[in-house]
Amino acid sequence: MMEYLAYAAVAYLALRLLVILVNQFSGTEMTISPGSSSKTVSALIPARNEEENIGRLLDDLSASEYPHLRIFVYDDESEDRTADIVIEKSRMDDRIILIRGRIPGPGWLGKNHGCARLAEAAVGDYFLFIDADVRVSKTLINSAVQSMEQHQLALLSIFPVQMMNSTGEWLTVPLVNRILVANLPLCLVNRSYIQAFSAANGQFMMFKADVYRLHRFHERFSDEKVEDIRIIRFMKSLRLPVRTLLSDGQIKCRMYRGFGDSMNGFAKNIHAFFGRNWLILFVYVILTTTGPFATWNTFGFTGLIFYLSGLILFSILVSLQSKQPVWRNLLLMPFQQVIVVMIAFLAAFRHSTGTLKWKGRRV
């Protein structure tokens, strides 16, 4: 049994290294694109208890070089100063419009309901759904519009560079790109209509407006916890052109704040990362956790050295693509693997007991 496990772990590590190299050299990074467009973009921001973030994002959007921009914020019954900050910013920039939220009806999750309400108010040619906790550069929206028009896209999604300000975040947040760039060739997301090759990030999703109005994606998937992946899978089923890229720094995000917040967030989402298949998730956990021990048992110390060398190369490549310090991820790599195990079991427990919560609401 241990011998089969060792061969499987080595083969899976080799496969992940191959996928990373494909992503490294297949043009999957967002770049600054020159040019101009007369198309109107509606930036649509669902916000619940985002007083720490919303002002900075609105300042970023107000400073955008893209001239044809409208900004809509949906205040989802925030219990802090989110709405007050939006009102203050709207006095300085009349393109900013606040939409007051209401309690979602049966069959709705809060964010999906907010996005659907935002889409009802939106105007123009492109709808950009963007989370309140991201930071964007002056060039981002123009570059996104140029990419939409150059590739005739119905959807462009970007994975932001992750900002981490605590040890707890460094232990958890790098797992996003460890799973993404090492298991999914993004070139196949962009060039294949096979639904298995799907990845999108709700922190930045730009839709062609007439496509969105026709299909009303957030309404269609009103009760989905990970609506971004379901939306891109559905769009592929319709053979609509989509594109998913990694940020080159034009968009950044502090996804979670501290260890507890990160664990809760990943427990909510990790199941969907693996196609909602618990078997695939736990096979991933077993292979990545027991690989060094199985390799040592089967191939001896020399085999272990080769396996660990592959893991180090793996961590270096993921860190470079993620714009994260290599030395820190190398230092924390064993502890991050322990966190993967903890998240998987926490996710299984909370899904089975119906105790998943996010921002004070059960999901």
N, C-alpha and C positions, 0 to 999 in steps of 0.2 A: 504493500500500500504506500509506504513512504517513498519507494522508488518511483512509482507513478506520479505521486505528488511533486517530486523533485523535477521530473521531466516536464510536467505541466507548468510549474512555476518558471522554469527557465524559458520555455517556449512563449509564455505570456509576457515575460520581461522583454524578450527579443521582439515580440510583436509590438509592444508599447514603444520601444525605441524606434522601430520602423515608422510607426504612426507619427511620432514627434518629428522625425526627420522629414517626413512628407509635409507636415504642417510648416516646418521651418523654411522649406524651399518652394512652396506652392503659392505664394502671394496671398496669405490669409490675414494680413495685417492692414488695418485702416491707415491710409496715408492722406496727407494734405493734397487736395485736388484743386487746381486752378480753374478759372471760369466763373461765369455768372448765370443766374437764372431769374426769370420774372415770376416764377411760381411762388404761391403763398404757402407757408408752412404754419400749421397750428401746433405749438408745443403744449402737450396735455399732461398735467402733473396731478396724479392722485396723491393726497396728503392726509395722513392721520397722525397727530402728535409729532409734528416735524419742526417744532420751533427752533431746534438746533441747526437745522439744515436748510429750510426753505428760503431764507433770506439770501444765503450765499448762492444758491442755484439761480434765483431770480436776478441777482446782480450779474451772474455769468451770462444769462440769456439776454439781459438788457444790453450788455456790452458786445453781443455777437455782431460779427461783420455782415451777417446775412440781413438784407434790408427788409425782406417781405415776411415778417414774423409776427404772429399773434401768440399770446401766452395765456393759457387758461389753467387755473388751479381749482381742483375740487377738494374742499375741506370736508373730510369724512368724519364729521362729529368729533373733531379734535377736542381734547380736554386741556389743552395748553394754549399758547398764544399764536398758534399757526395762522389762524384767520386774521388776527390783528396785524401780524407782520406782512401778510399779503396785501392788506388794505394800505398799509404804510408805503409799501413798494409801488402800489398802483398809483399813488399820488405823484410819484416821480416818473412813472412810465405808464402812459395811458393804454399801452398795448396789453397790460396785465389785467386780467379779469378774474374775480373770485366767484366761484359757484358754491353756494351753500349746500351741504349734504343733507341727506335724509336716511332714515334707517332702511337698509336693504330688505326687500321682501323675501318670502320663502324661495329657496333655490338659488340664492345669490351669496357669493362671498364678497366681502367689503371692497377689496381692490377692483375686482371685476365689475362690480356695480358702479364704482367711481369712474372707471375707464369708459364704461358705456354711457354714463351721463356726460362725460367730457366730449365724447364723440358726437353726441346730439348737439352740443353747443359749438363744435369746431367749424371752421371755415377753411376754404382754400383747397390746394391741390395735394398736399401731403399732411398726414397726421403723424406727429411724433409723440409717442407715449414715452415718458421719461420719469424715472423715480426721483423723489425729492432729495435723496441723499447723494446724488451724483454732483460732480463738478465738471463743467465743460469749457473748452477753449473757445476763443473768438472764431476760429476757423471751422469748428466741427460741423455746424449745420450746413454751411456751404459745401463742404466736402461730401457730406452725406447726400445732399441733393444732387451733386454732380455724379456720384456713384449710382444713385437711383436712375438718373437719366441716361448715363452711359451704358448701363447694363439692362435698361428697361425693366426695372424690378417692381414687383408688387410689395416686397418687404425687404428692408435692410435692418439687421440686428447686430449690435456690437457688444462684446464683452469688455467692460471697462477694466483698466488697470486698478487693482485693489490696493487701497490704503489701509494700513494696519498700525495701530498706535498702542497696542498692549501685547504682552506675551501670550495671553489667551487667544487673541486674534491671530497671532503668528502660528499658533499651534493648530488652528482650524481653517482659516480662510484660504491658505494656499491649496487646500484640498480641491477647491473648485477647478483650478486649472490642471492639477494632477490628474483629475478624472477626465476633464474635457480634452485637453490637447494630446493626451496619451492614449485615448481610447476611440477618438473619432477624427478621421481625416476630414478637415473642414472643406477641402476642395470637393468632396463628395456631397457635403451639405449644399454647396453652391451649384454643383453641376449635375446632380442626380435627382430624379424624382422619387427614388426609393425612400419610403417614410422612415426606415430604420436609421438612415443617415440624416438625423434632424437635431439641430441645436439652435436655441434662440435665448435671448436674455431680455426679460421684461424691463430691465433698467434702461434699455434703449431699443425701441422698435419703431421704425419709420415705415408707414404704410402709404401706398398710393391711395388717395382719399376715395376715389370712386370704387376701388376694390373693397375697401373697408365698409363703405356705405352699403354696398350690395350684400356683403356677408355678415356684417355686424358681429365680428369675431368674439368680443367679450360677452355679448349677450348669448351667443351660441354656446360658449363654454362658461356659463355664469357660475357654476359651482366647482370649477376646477382649481385645485390648489396650485398647480404649476401650469397656468394657462398658456404661458409663452411656448412651451414645447408642444402642447396640444394644438395651438394655432398653427405653428409652422408645419406640423404633420398634416393637418387638414389642408393647408394651402398646397402642399406637395401632392396630396391626393387629387386636387383640382388642376395640377400641372401649372401652377402659377410660379413665375420666376422669383426665387428668394436668394438671399445672400447673408451669411453670417461671418463676421470678422472679429479679430482681436484688436483691441485698442493699441495705438502706438503712443498713447499719452494724451490724446485730445479729449478723452473722457476718462474720469477717475471716480472711484467710489469707495467710501468706507462702508462696506456692506453691513457689518455688525459691530457692536460696541461691547467688547469684553467677551470672556469665555462663555458665560451663561447664555448671552444673546446669540452667540455663534452656534452653540450646541442646539438651541431651540430652532434656529433657522435651518440648520442642516437636517435635523430630525424631520422637519416639515418637507424638505425637498429631495433628500437623497434617493428616496424610492423612485421618483420620476427620472432622476439622472440615469437610472439603469432600466428604463423602459417599463417601469411599474412591475418589474419581475423580481420577486424576492429571491428566487433561486440564483439569478445572475448576480445580484448584489452580494449574496453570501459566498458564492464561489469566488468573487473578486476579493472579498475580505480574507477568505481562507488562503488563496494563492499568494496574496501580497504579504500576509502576516507570517505564514509558515514557510515561505520560500527559502529564507536563509537556513533554517534548521533542517528542512528536507534535503537541501542541496549538500549541506555538510555531512548529513547522515549517509547520503548516497554516493557522493563524489569525493568526500574527504576534504581536507583543508585547502587543497589547490582549487577544487571546485567552488568552495565557499569564497575564496579570494576573487575568482572570476565573476561570481554572482554579485558580490558586493561592489566590485568595480563597475558592473553594469548598472547597479542601483545608483551609484554616485554619478555616473554619466547621465542617467535618467533625470536625477534631481537637478543637475547643472542645466540640461537642455530645457526642462520645464521652467526653471527659474528665469532663464534668459528670455524665453517667449512670454513669460508673465511679467517681465520688467520688475523682478524681485531680487533682492540681494542673494547671490549664490551661497555665500558663506553661512547665512542664517538658516536657509532651508536645509543645507547639509548638516548643520549642527542639530537642528530640531527633527530631522527625518525619522529617527526611531520613535520619538514621542508623538509625531504626527500620525504614525501608523497605529499606535495605541488608541489615538483619538478616533481613527476610522472605525475601529472595532466598537468603541463606546457609542459612536453615533449610530451605527447600524443596529445595535441592540436597542438603543433608546428609540429609534424610529419604529422598529418592529413593535415595541411595547406600546408606544403611544398610538400607533395606527390600530393595533388590536383592541385597545381599551377606549378608543375614541376621545383621547385626552390631548390631542394636538391643539395648541393655541398660538395665536400670533397677535401682538399688539392688543392684548386684552380680550380677544375674541376667539371663540372656538372655530377651528377650520376643518 
